[in-house]
Amino acid sequence: MRHVLTSSTTPNLKVTHMNLNGKIALITGASSGIGAATATKLAAQGVKVGLAARRVDRLQQLAEQIRAAGGEALVIEMDVVDAASVDAGVKQLVDAYGAIDIVFNNAGLMPASDIESLKTDEWHRMVDVNIKGLLNSTAAVLPYLRKQRSGHIINTSSIAGRKVFPGLSVYCATKHAVSAFSDGLRMEVGKKHNIRVTCIQPGAVDTELFEHVSDTHYREQMEGLRDQVTFLKASDIADTVLFALQVPERVNVAELFVLPIDQPW
Ligand SMILES: NC(=O)c1ccc[n+]([C@@H]2O[C@H](COP(=O)([O-])OP(=O)(O)OC[C@H]3O[C@@H](n4cnc5c(N)ncnc54)[C@H](OP(=O)(O)O)[C@@H]3O)[C@@H](O)[C@H]2O)c1
């Protein structure tokens, strides 16, 4: 029998979005790709965005675009590997805007190579930026969020934080660390301090990430992926960040696994 929805059986479909206007966000890795797209999207919602990265010229260009569109943005020169630089950047944001509500831990890099190539400098760099950098920014913001008993930390992991791919062993190890840390952080600070934690795990996204691959074989392999998969746009991931932020405060979107529809792995 066909089920007919009547007013008494119709669920309440009204969606309550959290208003982000006036919130203050720190975005690491804001000078390109996913970070820049997210900064633009959040600023359009009235979020005051702290744009953090090392390439200040790129941050300044982005800040100008955001301000021209009516938003508010602060340029923060930050190397996430350097805890003092991260602490100073967070203080700069709080001094400028008075608080911090949202942290998008997004800075990262992915120089692919075989383990036997022993590109140990690149391994250490990935551990330093992808893991230690994220720990540095988490440590820098947590005291503020705890004190105000609110906040939302969003960490960029990856499909590589769920699965392992040859040539990406160290990158996968760092992103598995991000996924594990995010879940533990959520458990520790959600109930106790009223802080939400989201882990975003994108598949292939069209950004500058692949440009830093020094290994010719893997560089070509990754470029070749573009013929097989319709890469997501950075703005698609920005949309998912926005979704996680806008759900009602009682909801914690703990994980988001976001892939191109034709990504077969
Ligand atoms: N693109 C993808 O397919 C994909 C898929 C899954 C996950 N991800 C993840 O998404 C995140 C963003 O990457 P993306 O794809 O947008 O690539 P991207 O365009 O290369 O952006 C990487 C960002 O990280 C910043 N960064 C690197 N080292 C840093 C450091 N020491 N201190 C501060 N910032 C640093 C870069 O800024 P500066 O160089 O100016 O410092 C840049 O803004 C990364 O964590 C990446 O692993 C990407």
The ligand as a Gaussian input file, in Angstrom:
#p B3LYP/6-31G(d) Opt

LIG

0 1
 N       43.824000      18.635000      -3.072000
 C       43.433000      17.429000      -2.697000
 O       43.161000      16.553000      -3.538000
 C       43.304000      17.101000      -1.236000
 C       42.629000      15.925000      -0.883000
 C       42.514000      15.597000       0.458000
 C       43.055000      16.422000       1.416000
 N       43.727000      17.560000       1.054000
 C       44.300000      18.381000       2.116000
 O       43.750000      19.668000       2.008000
 C       44.607000      20.606000       2.672000
 C       44.748000      21.849000       1.801000
 O       45.455000      21.477000       0.643000
 P       45.074000      22.012000      -0.808000
 O       44.629000      20.848000      -1.590000
 O       44.219000      23.204000      -0.723000
 O       46.541000      22.362000      -1.370000
 P       47.322000      23.738000      -1.558000
 O       46.604000      24.621000      -2.500000
 O       48.731000      23.345000      -1.876000
 O       47.260000      24.406000      -0.106000
 C       48.144000      24.044000       0.926000
 C       48.161000      25.173000       1.942000
 O       48.968000      24.779000       3.062000
 C       49.784000      25.881000       3.410000
 N       51.001000      25.462000       4.095000
 C       51.914000      24.545000       3.692000
 N       52.935000      24.508000       4.587000
 C       52.636000      25.418000       5.568000
 C       53.292000      25.842000       6.739000
 N       54.468000      25.327000       7.125000
 N       52.697000      26.795000       7.509000
 C       51.515000      27.333000       7.141000
 N       50.839000      26.965000       6.031000
 C       51.407000      26.020000       5.263000
 C       50.108000      26.560000       2.081000
 O       50.443000      27.927000       2.331000
 P       51.909000      28.569000       2.226000
 O       52.693000      27.763000       1.245000
 O       51.635000      29.967000       1.762000
 O       52.449000      28.535000       3.617000
 C       48.771000      26.458000       1.381000
 O       47.947000      27.540000       1.725000
 C       45.898000      19.853000       2.962000
 O       45.929000      19.469000       4.322000
 C       45.783000      18.626000       2.088000
 O       46.529000      17.542000       2.586000
 C       43.839000      17.912000      -0.238000

